[in-house]
Amino acid sequence: MSLISVKEKIGYALGDGAANIAWRGVATFLFIFYTDVFGLNPATVGMLFLIARFGDGISDVLMGIVCDRTDSKHGKFRPWILWTAIPLGVILSLLFTSPELGSSGKIIYAYTTYILFTLLYTANNIPYGALMAVMTGDNKERTSIGSYRMVGAFAGGMIVQGALLFLVAHFGNIDPKINIDKLEEDTFRVVVSSPNDLENVNIKTDDGIAMFAWADDADYTANNDPTQSKSFSMQADMEYAFIVTGESNLQENDILIINQKKGYSYSIYLLSVVLAFLMIITFYTTKERIKPPKTQKSNLLKDVKDLIRNRPWLILLVIGLLFNVYNSIKQGIVVIYFTHFLHDQLLAASYMVGLMLASIAGAMLTAPLGKKIGKKKLFIYALIFSGGVNALVVLCGPNDIVGIFTLGVISELGAAIFPTLFFAMLGDAADYSEYKNGRRATGLIYSAGSFATKFGGGIAGAIIGLVLAAFHYDGQDLVSIQGAVPGIVMLMSWVPALIVAVAAVCMYFYPLTQHKLDEITLELASRREKAEV
């Protein structure tokens, strides 16, 4: 079998880089955007995620069926990547736009845009995922493509997670009135005001070193520990006073006040353009090579029966669901954790870049490790390792920055192996179906991957929402935020670890060993050669 060129692997990887601008942007920032900026209740957001993602899981299966029956000069899967590139960028932009609406109007807008986003993401990502299985029939080469794909995915995630908060600070920076009075050598009284009403602004110094405490506003004194930033809402022409320490020569231009509503919207608009461009590159640089057997006729009922009897696929469906709940909880809580537990939102960007670098390393290690010890064993080891290390975050306090970064990066090194193996193993499940039944429904099988990713994210969103609601979290009320800190720490540490432990047990029952995969690859190659004669 011919090897796939590095150029084509990179072109394919760019597609998941684009997808992760959308997916990780939503998974990491949409919850805090909805609660802290758009003003929705966390339980409402959690229920939105759960309902929309469950319905989206059904659309995944339907999209898999549509892909298998698509017939164009560009193939079955590549055309969908082209057709959905620009619409996906547009709906992502609308998702982070916050129009002035009442409470009911906000909920309707959130449901409408979020459901449209999930549908367009499905129409793009199901064909994209299935494309890998038809680029080559070699299961080892498929693992290599999967590694490139995950490097691209994590690079895209690093773009959005590493740059977004800084872009928010850039685009959302307002021009307030600032008055500074020096009290002592490194202590100042800072009074700020704005001519406009602004919901959920964030104040800090440009270098992020100074500590802010409320000066004399009784409404805020219940949560007056000095922190590197403060989040609050501003009424037009009302003065807000702070005691700022840690700077010896504080000037007006050192103070940043960020309008998060404007900042998020403009930042996502920019990233959406990048997303569409990368998707178009993927379309033009990839090729479909593996086709269903020539004797195979379209039969949806037969495809579904084959799917239900496909034991490797069923087990992968459960495992994919569980590890995506694990990853989505970690992604969904990280900005809230850094904002309200460590009181340094921009530090979350550095943390997430560290995680993305670890993810790239983990993805690159997956192919050689998989060849050495087999995909099944590697998956089990990675699940146990990542979950165990992540649980230790519960031991870290708000000043244990080094410990939090170290544990997060080490845990992510193992977590990066999950999706890298998972999507390659879905291709193996497609091969298994062709080997056992003489039929191939690649799109339908890969719909499991998207279903697991999305419904897992929905369950994760519901878990985050319910836990925070149980602790009475309100992203626009400082007192309630402090009361919810124990719940935030739980979600950052041992809650996701419990979920991934169950996935490790399930993987034990996965039947496709490396020896069996090699047997299937040789048999299918022989059948295809005979069919071409």
TANOR-V160625 format. One record per backbone hydrogen bond with DSSP energy under -1.0 kcal/mol. NH is the residue of the N-H (numbers start at 1). CO is the residue of the C=O. Records with the same first field share a line. If there is no record, write none. Layout:
BEGIN
NH: CO + CO
END
This chain:
BEGIN
9: 5
10: 6
11: 7
12: 8
13: 9
14: 10
17: 13
18: 14
19: 15
20: 16
21: 17
22: 18
23: 19
24: 20
26: 22
27: 23
28: 24
29: 25
30: 26
33: 29
34: 30
35: 31
36: 32
37: 33
38: 33
40: 34
45: 41
46: 42
47: 43
48: 44
49: 45
50: 46
51: 47
52: 48
53: 49
54: 50
55: 51
56: 52
57: 53
58: 54
59: 55
60: 56
61: 57
62: 58
63: 59
64: 60
65: 61
66: 62
67: 63
68: 64
70: 67
75: 72
82: 78
83: 79
84: 80
88: 84
89: 85
90: 86
91: 87
92: 88
93: 89
94: 90
95: 91
96: 92
97: 94
101: 99
106: 102
107: 103
108: 104
109: 105
110: 106
111: 107
112: 108
113: 109
114: 110
115: 111
116: 112
117: 113
118: 114
119: 115
120: 116
121: 117
122: 118
123: 119
124: 120
125: 121
126: 122
128: 124
129: 125
130: 126
131: 127
142: 138
143: 139
144: 140
145: 141
146: 142
147: 143
148: 144
149: 145
150: 146
151: 147
152: 148
153: 149
154: 150
155: 151
156: 152
157: 153
158: 154
159: 155
160: 156
161: 157
162: 158
163: 159
164: 160
167: 163
168: 164
169: 165
170: 166
171: 167
172: 168
174: 257
177: 193
179: 191
181: 189
183: 187
184: 187
188: 244
189: 181
190: 242
191: 179
192: 240
193: 177
198: 234
201: 232
202: 258
203: 230
204: 256
206: 254
211: 245
212: 227
213: 243
215: 241
220: 217
223: 220
227: 212
230: 203
232: 201
234: 198
237: 194
238: 235
240: 192
242: 190
243: 213
244: 188
245: 211
246: 186
254: 251
255: 252
256: 204
258: 202
259: 172
260: 258
263: 259
264: 260
265: 261
266: 262
267: 263
268: 264
269: 265
270: 266
271: 267
272: 268
273: 269
274: 270
275: 271
276: 272
277: 273
278: 274
279: 275
280: 276
281: 277
282: 278
283: 279
284: 280
285: 281
289: 134
290: 134
296: 293
303: 299
304: 300
305: 301
306: 302
307: 303
308: 304
309: 305
310: 307
311: 309
314: 310
315: 311
316: 312
317: 313
318: 314
319: 315
320: 316
321: 317
322: 318
323: 319
324: 320
325: 321
326: 322
327: 323
328: 324
329: 325
330: 326
331: 327
332: 328
333: 329
334: 330
337: 333
338: 334
339: 335
340: 336
341: 337
342: 337
344: 338
348: 345
351: 347
352: 348
353: 349
354: 350
355: 351
356: 352
357: 353
358: 354
359: 355
360: 356
361: 357
362: 358
363: 359
364: 360
365: 361
369: 365
370: 366
371: 367
372: 368
373: 369
374: 370
378: 374
379: 375
380: 376
381: 377
382: 378
383: 379
384: 380
385: 381
386: 382
387: 383
388: 384
389: 385
390: 386
391: 387
392: 389
393: 390
394: 391
395: 392
396: 393
400: 397
401: 399
404: 400
405: 401
406: 402
407: 403
408: 404
409: 405
410: 406
411: 407
412: 408
413: 409
414: 410
415: 411
416: 412
417: 414
420: 416
421: 417
422: 418
423: 419
425: 421
426: 422
427: 423
428: 424
429: 425
430: 426
431: 427
432: 428
433: 429
434: 430
435: 431
436: 432
437: 433
438: 434
445: 441
446: 442
447: 443
448: 445
450: 446
451: 447
452: 448
453: 449
454: 450
455: 451
456: 452
457: 453
458: 454
459: 455
460: 456
461: 457
462: 458
463: 459
464: 460
465: 461
466: 462
467: 463
468: 464
469: 465
470: 466
471: 467
472: 469
473: 468
477: 474
481: 477
482: 478
483: 479
484: 480
485: 482
488: 484
489: 485
490: 486
491: 487
492: 488
495: 490
498: 494
499: 495
500: 496
501: 497
502: 498
503: 499
504: 500
505: 501
506: 502
507: 503
509: 506
510: 507
513: 511
517: 513
518: 514
519: 515
520: 516
521: 517
522: 518
523: 519
524: 520
525: 521
526: 522
527: 523
528: 524
529: 525
530: 526
531: 527
532: 528
END
